[in-house]
Structure formats: C-alpha cells, structure tokens
Amino acid sequence: MINAIKKLFVLGCLFTAAGVVYAQVAPSVYGGEGSLWAGGEYSVFSPDFGTEHLNGIGASFDLNVTPRFGAVGEARWLHWHNSVDGGETQSDYLAGGKYRFYRWNRFDFDAKFLVGGVWIKFPNGVGTGSYFAYAPGVFADYRLKPRWRIRGSYEYQMLPSAPNIPGSPTNGMTPHGFSVGVEYNAIR
C-alpha cells in the first residue's frame, strides 16, 4: 500500500512539473523588448542668441528596458554655420528617460525628458558659458530592417541661468531644433 502511494506521488509530481514548465509566458521565453540602439544624427538648432541657426552632428543611444519605458542620451556638436555671426558654437551632452506613447506598424512615437550640460561659445568674442539644461522633446522612429531605423526628433532646451554674461540680462535661454539620424540595434 505504501509503495502504491509513493508511485502515485511521484507520478503526480511529474505531471505537475510538466505543466509548470509548459506554463512559461511568451515574453520570458523570447527575451522581452530589451534592446540597445546607437547611432548618429544631423541637427539644425536655433540657439536663441546671435546666429539664426547652427548645424552640426551628434551621437545618440536608446536603451529600451520595457516595451514603453527606456533611457536615451545625446551628444551634439553644433559647430557649423557659425562664421556668419562671429563663430558661435554649441555643444550638448544630455541624457534622460523616454516613454513610447504610440506604436503603429514600423513607426514608434516617443516623448523624452533629458538633463545635462550645454556649452556655448558666444559670437564675436562675447564669451563662453557652460549651463545646466533640461530638455523635453519628441521623436519618431521608422524601422527599416530588424537592426536599422531612422529617427526624426524635436527638442526644446531650457537653460535657466544663461547667458550670465556681464552687461546682459540672465533670464535664461531656450535653444530648440530638429535632428534626423540613423540608428543600429547593437543588442537585441
């Protein structure tokens, strides 16, 4: 009698274990949506001081932690079109969070909020400055292939302590502009 109970117990454990193993959810089997994208971009910004606009290149990363939330970072060097107004340049180093609010076919639409530093060389030898900045923005990605996508974005930077130049009011600056670029999925 005891041997029969032991056999039934072992058989019950085997059937239960098979059901538990089979009950795995699909995202854990396939690895979820964690991915790391890296790429380059071309930007056109209105610097809010001097020049009508500055052009430049940049680098970006996009880390997707969940299907909706992630982190983004940007480094941008706006050093072109600066001879018109005495050599103005702007360099940005920003990082922060993002939220995907809509996905349609191959398009992803995201909002971002970045913080970091902005370095500005003002025109005509007026001076230079480094400023804390926060920048809300939006971007859209179009997936070309599983590992390649193009991105278009808009960003509105706020530099509360700028320009901080003697003889100029320090009421803040708001550079803003557009970027377009390409990204490669480095880790999927």
Summary of the structure (lengths in Angstrom):
residues: 188
radius of gyration: 25.3
end to end distance: 54.9
largest distance: 99.0
contacts: 553
relative contact order: 0.18
helix: 15%
strand: 57%
